[in-house]
Amino acid sequence: MPEQPVSNAAADPAMRRFREYVAAVIALVVVIGTIGMMIIAIGYVNSPDLNPSERFARIKDLLLFINPLLGVVIGYYFNKVTSEARAETAETAAQSAMVSAQQAAEARKSAEEEAKTAKSEAKEVKSALKEVGQAAEKMIAQAPAVGTLGVEEEGEPVEDPRLELKMAWARAKRLVE
């Protein structure tokens, strides 16, 4: 399997740091702006030139404008931390899966090669066993067979190696064919 290129963000740490700095500056501006507007809003509470309902309406409007911006900044950072951790975990899992797949492909190739070798060796053994069997059949056919009831002088039964060879070849013949 060809290796997949790594994402550009991971490949260029300088660009990653630059994005972090820009995001931090924007967040800092928003937070400082929020704090500044809160101070201004608190200053309006004590302003004598407006009636109380207008003061609170202006403060409320100001806070309704600032709170969503602050929420976006805070949400961005909370989401970013969890998303980056998940992305790194997913990337690591993908890389280990790719490595596992490559190892499995190599193991499969190796197993196929071993299977081919075993098949060729089995064919060689089979042909050699057939040759041995043909030679054994010729030998059994040429030599006179000793009767199975043959007895030696001591009264022991005679063991005929040709008979054992014939039986062994009959068993081997079933496996070869």
Contact map, one row per residue, 1 for C-alpha under 8 A:
111000000000000000000000000000000000000000000000000000000000000000000000000000000000000000000000000001000000000000000000000000000000000000000000000000000000000000000000000000000
111100000000000000000000000000000000000000000000000000000000000000000000000000000000000000000000000000000000000000000000000000000000000000000000000000000000000000000000000000000
111110000000000000000000000000000000000000000000000000000000000000000000000000000000000000000000000000000000000000000000000000000000000000000000000000000000000000000000000000000
011111000000000000000000000000000000000000000000000000000000000000000000000000000000000000000000000000000000000000000000000000000000000000000000000000000000000000000000000000000
001111100000000000000000000000000000000000000000000000000000000000000000000000000000000000000000000000000000000000000000000000000000000000000000000000000000000000000000000000000
000111110110000000000000000000000000000000000000000000000000000000000000000000000000000000000000000000000000000000000000000000000000000000000000000000000000000000000000000000000
000011111110000000000000000000000000000000000000000000000000000000000000000000000000000000000000000000000000000000000000000000000000000000000000000000000000000000000000000000000
000001111111000000000000000000000000000000000000000000000000000000000000000000000000000000000000000000000000000000000000000000000000000000000000000000000000000000000000000000000
000000111111101100000000000000000000000000000000000000000000000000000000000000000000000000000000000000000000000000000000000000000000000000000000000000000000000000000000000000000
000001111111100100000000000000000000000000000000000000000000000000000000000000000000000000000000000000000000000000000000000000000000000000000000000000000000000000000000000000000
000001111111100000000000000000000000000000000000000000000000000000000000000000000000000000000000000000000000000000000000000000000000000000000000000000000000000000000000000000000
000000011111111100000000000000000000000000000000000000000000000000000000000000000000000000000000000000000000000000000000000000000000000000000000000000000000000000000000000000000
000000001111111110000000000000000000000000000000000000000000000000000000000000000000000000000000000000000000000000000000000000000000000000000000000000000000000000000000000000000
000000000001111111000000000000000000000000000000000000000000000000000000000000000000000000000000000000000000000000000000000000000000000000000000000000000000000000000000000000000
000000001001111111100000000000000000000000000000000000000000000000000000000000000000000000000000000000000000000000000000000000000000000000000000000000000000000000000000000000000
000000001101111111110000000000000000000000000000000000000000000000000000000000000000000000000000000000000000000000000000000000000000000000000000000000000000000000000000000000000
000000000000111111111000000000000000000000000000000000000000000000000000000000000000000000000000000000000000000000000000000000000000000000000000000000000000000000000000000000000
000000000000011111111100000000000000000000000000000000000000000000000000000000000000000000000000000000000000000000000000000000000000000000000000000000000000000000000000000000000
000000000000001111111110000000000000000000000000000000000000000000000000000000000000000000000000000000000000000000000000000000000000000000000000000000000000000000000000000000000
000000000000000111111111000000000000000000000000000000000000000000000000000000000000000000000000000000000000000000000000000000000000000000000000000000000000000000000000000000000
000000000000000011111111100000000000000000000000000000000000000000000000000000000000000000000000000000000000000000000000000000000000000000000000000000000000000000000000000000000
000000000000000001111111110000000000000000000000000000000000000000000000000000000000000000000000000000000000000000000000000000000000000000000000000000000000000000000000000000000
000000000000000000111111111000000000000000000000000000000000000000000000000000000000000000000000000000000000000000000000000000000000000000000000000000000000000000000000000000000
000000000000000000011111111100000000000000000000000000000000000000000000000000000000000000000000000000000000000000000000000000000000000000000000000000000000000000000000000000000
000000000000000000001111111110000000000000000000000000000000000000000000000000000000000000000000000000000000000000000000000000000000000000000000000000000000000000000000000000000
000000000000000000000111111111000000000000000000000000000000000000000000000000000000000000000000000000000000000000000000000000000000000000000000000000000000000000000000000000000
000000000000000000000011111111100000000000000000000000000000000000000000100000000000000000000000000000000000000000000000000000000000000000000000000000000000000000000000000000000
000000000000000000000001111111110000000000000000000000000000000000000000000000000000000000000000000000000000000000000000000000000000000000000000000000000000000000000000000000000
000000000000000000000000111111111000000000000000000000000000000000000000000000000000000000000000000000000000000000000000000000000000000000000000000000000000000000000000000000000
000000000000000000000000011111111100000000000000000000000000000000001100100000000000000000000000000000000000000000000000000000000000000000000000000000000000000000000000000000000
000000000000000000000000001111111110000000000000000000000000000000000100000000000000000000000000000000000000000000000000000000000000000000000000000000000000000000000000000000000
000000000000000000000000000111111111000000000000000000000000000000000000000000000000000000000000000000000000000000000000000000000000000000000000000000000000000000000000000000000
000000000000000000000000000011111111100000000000000000000000000000000000000000000000000000000000000000000000000000000000000000000000000000000000000000000000000000000000000000000
000000000000000000000000000001111111110000000000000000000000000001100100000000000000000000000000000000000000000000000000000000000000000000000000000000000000000000000000000000000
000000000000000000000000000000111111111000000000000000000000000000000000000000000000000000000000000000000000000000000000000000000000000000000000000000000000000000000000000000000
000000000000000000000000000000011111111100000000000000000000000000000000000000000000000000000000000000000000000000000000000000000000000000000000000000000000000000000000000000000
000000000000000000000000000000001111111110000000000000000000010001000000000000000000000000000000000000000000000000000000000000000000000000000000000000000000000000000000000000000
000000000000000000000000000000000111111111000000000000000000001000000000000000000000000000000000000000000000000000000000000000000000000000000000000000000000000000000000000000000
000000000000000000000000000000000011111111100000000000000000000000000000000000000000000000000000000000000000000000000000000000000000000000000000000000000000000000000000000000000
000000000000000000000000000000000001111111110000000000000000000000000000000000000000000000000000000000000000000000000000000000000000000000000000000000000000000000000000000000000
000000000000000000000000000000000000111111111000000000000010010000000000000000000000000000000000000000000000000000000000000000000000000000000000000000000000000000000000000000000
000000000000000000000000000000000000011111111100000000000000000000000000000000000000000000000000000000000000000000000000000000000000000000000000000000000000000000000000000000000
000000000000000000000000000000000000001111111110000000000000000000000000000000000000000000000000000000000000000000000000000000000000000000000000000000000000000000000000000000000
000000000000000000000000000000000000000111111110000000100010000000000000000000000000000000000000000000000000000000000000000000000000000000000000000000000000000000000000000000000
000000000000000000000000000000000000000011111110000100110010000000000000000000000000000000000000000000000000000000000000000000000000000000000000000000000000000000000000000000000
000000000000000000000000000000000000000001111111000000000000000000000000000000000000000000000000000000000000000000000000000000000000000000000000000000000000000000000000000000000
000000000000000000000000000000000000000000111111110000100000000000000000000000000000000000000000000000000000000000000000000000000000000000000000000000000000000000000000000000000
000000000000000000000000000000000000000000000111111000000000000000000000000000000000000000000000000000000000000000000000000000000000000000000000000000000000000000000000000000000
000000000000000000000000000000000000000000000011111000000000000000000000000000000000000000000000000000000000000000000000000000000000000000000000000000000000000000000000000000000
000000000000000000000000000000000000000000000011111101100000000000000000000000000000000000000000000000000000000000000000000000000000000000000000000000000000000000000000000000000
000000000000000000000000000000000000000000000001111111100000000000000000000000000000000000000000000000000000000000000000000000000000000000000000000000000000000000000000000000000
000000000000000000000000000000000000000000001000011111110000000000000000000000000000000000000000000000000000000000000000000000000000000000000000000000000000000000000000000000000
000000000000000000000000000000000000000000000000001111111000000000000000000000000000000000000000000000000000000000000000000000000000000000000000000000000000000000000000000000000
000000000000000000000000000000000000000000000000011111111100000000000000000000000000000000000000000000000000000000000000000000000000000000000000000000000000000000000000000000000
000000000000000000000000000000000000000000011010011111111110000000000000000000000000000000000000000000000000000000000000000000000000000000000000000000000000000000000000000000000
000000000000000000000000000000000000000000001000000111111111000000000000000000000000000000000000000000000000000000000000000000000000000000000000000000000000000000000000000000000
000000000000000000000000000000000000000000000000000011111111100000000000000000000000000000000000000000000000000000000000000000000000000000000000000000000000000000000000000000000
000000000000000000000000000000000000000000000000000001111111110000000000000000000000000000000000000000000000000000000000000000000000000000000000000000000000000000000000000000000
000000000000000000000000000000000000000010011000000000111111111000000000000000000000000000000000000000000000000000000000000000000000000000000000000000000000000000000000000000000
000000000000000000000000000000000000000000000000000000011111111100000000000000000000000000000000000000000000000000000000000000000000000000000000000000000000000000000000000000000
000000000000000000000000000000000000000000000000000000001111111110000000000000000000000000000000000000000000000000000000000000000000000000000000000000000000000000000000000000000
000000000000000000000000000000000000100010000000000000000111111111000000000000000000000000000000000000000000000000000000000000000000000000000000000000000000000000000000000000000
000000000000000000000000000000000000010000000000000000000011111111100000000000000000000000000000000000000000000000000000000000000000000000000000000000000000000000000000000000000
000000000000000000000000000000000000000000000000000000000001111111110000000000000000000000000000000000000000000000000000000000000000000000000000000000000000000000000000000000000
000000000000000000000000000000000000000000000000000000000000111111111000000000000000000000000000000000000000000000000000000000000000000000000000000000000000000000000000000000000
000000000000000000000000000000000100100000000000000000000000011111111100000000000000000000000000000000000000000000000000000000000000000000000000000000000000000000000000000000000
000000000000000000000000000000000100000000000000000000000000001111111110000000000000000000000000000000000000000000000000000000000000000000000000000000000000000000000000000000000
000000000000000000000000000000000000000000000000000000000000000111111111000000000000000000000000000000000000000000000000000000000000000000000000000000000000000000000000000000000
000000000000000000000000000001000000000000000000000000000000000011111111100000000000000000000000000000000000000000000000000000000000000000000000000000000000000000000000000000000
000000000000000000000000000001100100000000000000000000000000000001111111110000000000000000000000000000000000000000000000000000000000000000000000000000000000000000000000000000000
000000000000000000000000000000000000000000000000000000000000000000111111111000000000000000000000000000000000000000000000000000000000000000000000000000000000000000000000000000000
000000000000000000000000000000000000000000000000000000000000000000011111111100000000000000000000000000000000000000000000000000000000000000000000000000000000000000000000000000000
000000000000000000000000001001000000000000000000000000000000000000001111111110000000000000000000000000000000000000000000000000000000000000000000000000000000000000000000000000000
000000000000000000000000000000000000000000000000000000000000000000000111111111000000000000000000000000000000000000000000000000000000000000000000000000000000000000000000000000000
000000000000000000000000000000000000000000000000000000000000000000000011111111100000000000000000000000000000000000000000000000000000000000000000000000000000000000000000000000000
000000000000000000000000000000000000000000000000000000000000000000000001111111110000000000000000000000000000000000000000000000000000000000000000000000000000000000000000000000000
000000000000000000000000000000000000000000000000000000000000000000000000111111111000000000000000000000000000000000000000000000000000000000000000000000000000000000000000000000000
000000000000000000000000000000000000000000000000000000000000000000000000011111111100000000000000000000000000000000000000000000000000000000000000000000000000000000000000000000000
000000000000000000000000000000000000000000000000000000000000000000000000001111111110000000000000000000000000000000000000000000000000000000000000000000000000000000000000000000000
000000000000000000000000000000000000000000000000000000000000000000000000000111111111000000000000000000000000000000000000000000000000000000000000000000000000000000000000000000000
000000000000000000000000000000000000000000000000000000000000000000000000000011111111100000000000000000000000000000000000000000000000000000000000000000000000000000000000000000000
000000000000000000000000000000000000000000000000000000000000000000000000000001111111110000000000000000000000000000000000000000000000000000000000000000000000000000000000000000000
000000000000000000000000000000000000000000000000000000000000000000000000000000111111111000000000000000000000000000000000000000000000000000000000000000000000000000000000000000000
000000000000000000000000000000000000000000000000000000000000000000000000000000011111111100000000000000000000000000000000000000000000000000000000000000000000000000000000000000000
000000000000000000000000000000000000000000000000000000000000000000000000000000001111111110000000000000000000000000000000000000000000000000000000000000000000000000000000000000000
000000000000000000000000000000000000000000000000000000000000000000000000000000000111111111000000000000000000000000000000000000000000000000000000000000000000000000000000000000000
000000000000000000000000000000000000000000000000000000000000000000000000000000000011111111100000000000000000000000000000000000000000000000000000000000000000000000000000000000000
000000000000000000000000000000000000000000000000000000000000000000000000000000000001111111110000000000000000000000000000000000000000000000000000000000000000000000000000000000000
000000000000000000000000000000000000000000000000000000000000000000000000000000000000111111111000000000000000000000000000000000000000000000000000000000000000000000000000000000000
000000000000000000000000000000000000000000000000000000000000000000000000000000000000011111111100000000000000000000000000000000000000000000000000000000000000000000000000000000000
000000000000000000000000000000000000000000000000000000000000000000000000000000000000001111111110000000000000000000000000000000000000000000000000000000000000000000000000000000000
000000000000000000000000000000000000000000000000000000000000000000000000000000000000000111111111000000000000000000000000000000000000000000000000000000000000000000000000000000000
000000000000000000000000000000000000000000000000000000000000000000000000000000000000000011111111100000000000000000000000000000000000000000000000000000000000000000000000000000000
000000000000000000000000000000000000000000000000000000000000000000000000000000000000000001111111110000000000000000000000000000000000000000000000000000000000000000000000000000000
000000000000000000000000000000000000000000000000000000000000000000000000000000000000000000111111111000000000000000000000000000000000000000000000000000000000000000000000000000000
000000000000000000000000000000000000000000000000000000000000000000000000000000000000000000011111111100000000000000000000000000000000000000000000000000000000000000000000000000000
000000000000000000000000000000000000000000000000000000000000000000000000000000000000000000001111111110000000000000000000000000000000000000000000000000000000000000000000000000000
000000000000000000000000000000000000000000000000000000000000000000000000000000000000000000000111111111000000000000000000000000000000000000000000000000000000000000000000000000000
000000000000000000000000000000000000000000000000000000000000000000000000000000000000000000000011111111100000000000000000000000000000000000000000000000000000000000000000000000000
000000000000000000000000000000000000000000000000000000000000000000000000000000000000000000000001111111110000000000000000000000000000000000000000000000000000000000000000000000000
000000000000000000000000000000000000000000000000000000000000000000000000000000000000000000000000111111111000000000000000000000000000000000000000000000000000000000000000000000000
100000000000000000000000000000000000000000000000000000000000000000000000000000000000000000000000011111111100000000000000000000000000000000000000000000000000000000000000000000000
000000000000000000000000000000000000000000000000000000000000000000000000000000000000000000000000001111111110000000000000000000000000000000000000000000000000000000000000000000000
000000000000000000000000000000000000000000000000000000000000000000000000000000000000000000000000000111111111000000000000000000000000000000000000000000000000000000000000000000000
000000000000000000000000000000000000000000000000000000000000000000000000000000000000000000000000000011111111100000000000000000000000000000000000000000000000000000000000000000000
000000000000000000000000000000000000000000000000000000000000000000000000000000000000000000000000000001111111110000000000000000000000000000000000000000000000000000000000000000000
000000000000000000000000000000000000000000000000000000000000000000000000000000000000000000000000000000111111111000000000000000000000000000000000000000000000000000000000000000000
000000000000000000000000000000000000000000000000000000000000000000000000000000000000000000000000000000011111111100000000000000000000000000000000000000000000000000000000000000000
000000000000000000000000000000000000000000000000000000000000000000000000000000000000000000000000000000001111111110000000000000000000000000000000000000000000000000000000000000000
000000000000000000000000000000000000000000000000000000000000000000000000000000000000000000000000000000000111111111000000000000000000000000000000000000000000000000000000000000000
000000000000000000000000000000000000000000000000000000000000000000000000000000000000000000000000000000000011111111100000000000000000000000000000000000000000000000000000000000000
000000000000000000000000000000000000000000000000000000000000000000000000000000000000000000000000000000000001111111110000000000000000000000000000000000000000000000000000000000000
000000000000000000000000000000000000000000000000000000000000000000000000000000000000000000000000000000000000111111111000000000000000000000000000000000000000000000000000000000000
000000000000000000000000000000000000000000000000000000000000000000000000000000000000000000000000000000000000011111111100000000000000000000000000000000000000000000000000000000000
000000000000000000000000000000000000000000000000000000000000000000000000000000000000000000000000000000000000001111111110000000000000000000000000000000000000000000000000000000000
000000000000000000000000000000000000000000000000000000000000000000000000000000000000000000000000000000000000000111111111000000000000000000000000000000000000000000000000000000000
000000000000000000000000000000000000000000000000000000000000000000000000000000000000000000000000000000000000000011111111100000000000000000000000000000000000000000000000000000000
000000000000000000000000000000000000000000000000000000000000000000000000000000000000000000000000000000000000000001111111110000000000000000000000000000000000000000000000000000000
000000000000000000000000000000000000000000000000000000000000000000000000000000000000000000000000000000000000000000111111111000000000000000000000000000000000000000000000000000000
000000000000000000000000000000000000000000000000000000000000000000000000000000000000000000000000000000000000000000011111111100000000000000000000000000000000000000000000000000000
000000000000000000000000000000000000000000000000000000000000000000000000000000000000000000000000000000000000000000001111111110000000000000000000000000000000000000000000000000000
000000000000000000000000000000000000000000000000000000000000000000000000000000000000000000000000000000000000000000000111111111000000000000000000000000000000000000000000000000000
000000000000000000000000000000000000000000000000000000000000000000000000000000000000000000000000000000000000000000000011111111100000000000000000000000000000000000000000000000000
000000000000000000000000000000000000000000000000000000000000000000000000000000000000000000000000000000000000000000000001111111110000000000000000000000000000000000000000000000000
000000000000000000000000000000000000000000000000000000000000000000000000000000000000000000000000000000000000000000000000111111111000000000000000000000000000000000000000000000000
000000000000000000000000000000000000000000000000000000000000000000000000000000000000000000000000000000000000000000000000011111111100000000000000000000000000000000000000000000010
000000000000000000000000000000000000000000000000000000000000000000000000000000000000000000000000000000000000000000000000001111111110000000000000000000000000000000000000000000000
000000000000000000000000000000000000000000000000000000000000000000000000000000000000000000000000000000000000000000000000000111111111000000000000000000000000000000000000000000000
000000000000000000000000000000000000000000000000000000000000000000000000000000000000000000000000000000000000000000000000000011111111100000000000000000000000000000000000000000010
000000000000000000000000000000000000000000000000000000000000000000000000000000000000000000000000000000000000000000000000000001111111110000000000000000000000000000000000000010010
000000000000000000000000000000000000000000000000000000000000000000000000000000000000000000000000000000000000000000000000000000111111111000000000000000000000000000000000000000000
000000000000000000000000000000000000000000000000000000000000000000000000000000000000000000000000000000000000000000000000000000011111111100000000000000000000000000000000000000000
000000000000000000000000000000000000000000000000000000000000000000000000000000000000000000000000000000000000000000000000000000001111111110000000000000000000000000000000100010000
000000000000000000000000000000000000000000000000000000000000000000000000000000000000000000000000000000000000000000000000000000000111111111000000000000000000000000000000000000000
000000000000000000000000000000000000000000000000000000000000000000000000000000000000000000000000000000000000000000000000000000000011111111100000000000000000000000000000000000000
000000000000000000000000000000000000000000000000000000000000000000000000000000000000000000000000000000000000000000000000000000000001111111110000000000000000000000001100100000000
000000000000000000000000000000000000000000000000000000000000000000000000000000000000000000000000000000000000000000000000000000000000111111111000000000000000000000000100000000000
000000000000000000000000000000000000000000000000000000000000000000000000000000000000000000000000000000000000000000000000000000000000011111111100000000000000000000000000000000000
000000000000000000000000000000000000000000000000000000000000000000000000000000000000000000000000000000000000000000000000000000000000001111111110000000000000000000000000000000000
000000000000000000000000000000000000000000000000000000000000000000000000000000000000000000000000000000000000000000000000000000000000000111111111100000000000000001000100000000000
000000000000000000000000000000000000000000000000000000000000000000000000000000000000000000000000000000000000000000000000000000000000000011111111000000000000000000000000000000000
000000000000000000000000000000000000000000000000000000000000000000000000000000000000000000000000000000000000000000000000000000000000000001111111000000000000000000000000000000000
000000000000000000000000000000000000000000000000000000000000000000000000000000000000000000000000000000000000000000000000000000000000000000111111100000000000000000000000000000000
000000000000000000000000000000000000000000000000000000000000000000000000000000000000000000000000000000000000000000000000000000000000000000011111110000000000000000000000000000000
000000000000000000000000000000000000000000000000000000000000000000000000000000000000000000000000000000000000000000000000000000000000000000010011111000000000000001100000000000000
000000000000000000000000000000000000000000000000000000000000000000000000000000000000000000000000000000000000000000000000000000000000000000000001111101000000000100000000000000000
000000000000000000000000000000000000000000000000000000000000000000000000000000000000000000000000000000000000000000000000000000000000000000000000111111000000000000000000000000000
000000000000000000000000000000000000000000000000000000000000000000000000000000000000000000000000000000000000000000000000000000000000000000000000011111000000010000000000000000000
000000000000000000000000000000000000000000000000000000000000000000000000000000000000000000000000000000000000000000000000000000000000000000000000001111100000110000000000000000000
000000000000000000000000000000000000000000000000000000000000000000000000000000000000000000000000000000000000000000000000000000000000000000000000011111110000110000000000000000000
000000000000000000000000000000000000000000000000000000000000000000000000000000000000000000000000000000000000000000000000000000000000000000000000000011111111110000000000000000000
000000000000000000000000000000000000000000000000000000000000000000000000000000000000000000000000000000000000000000000000000000000000000000000000000001111111110000000000000000000
000000000000000000000000000000000000000000000000000000000000000000000000000000000000000000000000000000000000000000000000000000000000000000000000000000111111000000000000000000000
000000000000000000000000000000000000000000000000000000000000000000000000000000000000000000000000000000000000000000000000000000000000000000000000000000111111000000000000000000000
000000000000000000000000000000000000000000000000000000000000000000000000000000000000000000000000000000000000000000000000000000000000000000000000000000111111100000000000000000000
000000000000000000000000000000000000000000000000000000000000000000000000000000000000000000000000000000000000000000000000000000000000000000000000000000111111110000000000000000000
000000000000000000000000000000000000000000000000000000000000000000000000000000000000000000000000000000000000000000000000000000000000000000000000000011110011111000000000000000000
000000000000000000000000000000000000000000000000000000000000000000000000000000000000000000000000000000000000000000000000000000000000000000000000000111110001111100000000000000000
000000000000000000000000000000000000000000000000000000000000000000000000000000000000000000000000000000000000000000000000000000000000000000000000000000000000111110000000000000000
000000000000000000000000000000000000000000000000000000000000000000000000000000000000000000000000000000000000000000000000000000000000000000000000010000000000011111110000000000000
000000000000000000000000000000000000000000000000000000000000000000000000000000000000000000000000000000000000000000000000000000000000000000000000000000000000001111111000000000000
000000000000000000000000000000000000000000000000000000000000000000000000000000000000000000000000000000000000000000000000000000000000000000010000100000000000000111111100000000000
000000000000000000000000000000000000000000000000000000000000000000000000000000000000000000000000000000000000000000000000000000000000000000000000100000000000000111111110000000000
000000000000000000000000000000000000000000000000000000000000000000000000000000000000000000000000000000000000000000000000000000000000000000000000000000000000000111111111000000000
000000000000000000000000000000000000000000000000000000000000000000000000000000000000000000000000000000000000000000000000000000000000000100000000000000000000000011111111100000000
000000000000000000000000000000000000000000000000000000000000000000000000000000000000000000000000000000000000000000000000000000000000000110010000000000000000000001111111110000000
000000000000000000000000000000000000000000000000000000000000000000000000000000000000000000000000000000000000000000000000000000000000000000000000000000000000000000111111111000000
000000000000000000000000000000000000000000000000000000000000000000000000000000000000000000000000000000000000000000000000000000000000000000000000000000000000000000011111111100000
000000000000000000000000000000000000000000000000000000000000000000000000000000000000000000000000000000000000000000000000000000000000100100000000000000000000000000001111111110000
000000000000000000000000000000000000000000000000000000000000000000000000000000000000000000000000000000000000000000000000000000000000000000000000000000000000000000000111111111000
000000000000000000000000000000000000000000000000000000000000000000000000000000000000000000000000000000000000000000000000000000000000000000000000000000000000000000000011111111100
000000000000000000000000000000000000000000000000000000000000000000000000000000000000000000000000000000000000000000000000000000000000000000000000000000000000000000000001111111110
000000000000000000000000000000000000000000000000000000000000000000000000000000000000000000000000000000000000000000000000000000000100100000000000000000000000000000000000111111111
000000000000000000000000000000000000000000000000000000000000000000000000000000000000000000000000000000000000000000000000000000000000000000000000000000000000000000000000011111111
000000000000000000000000000000000000000000000000000000000000000000000000000000000000000000000000000000000000000000000000000000000000000000000000000000000000000000000000001111111
000000000000000000000000000000000000000000000000000000000000000000000000000000000000000000000000000000000000000000000000000001001100000000000000000000000000000000000000000111111
000000000000000000000000000000000000000000000000000000000000000000000000000000000000000000000000000000000000000000000000000000000000000000000000000000000000000000000000000011111
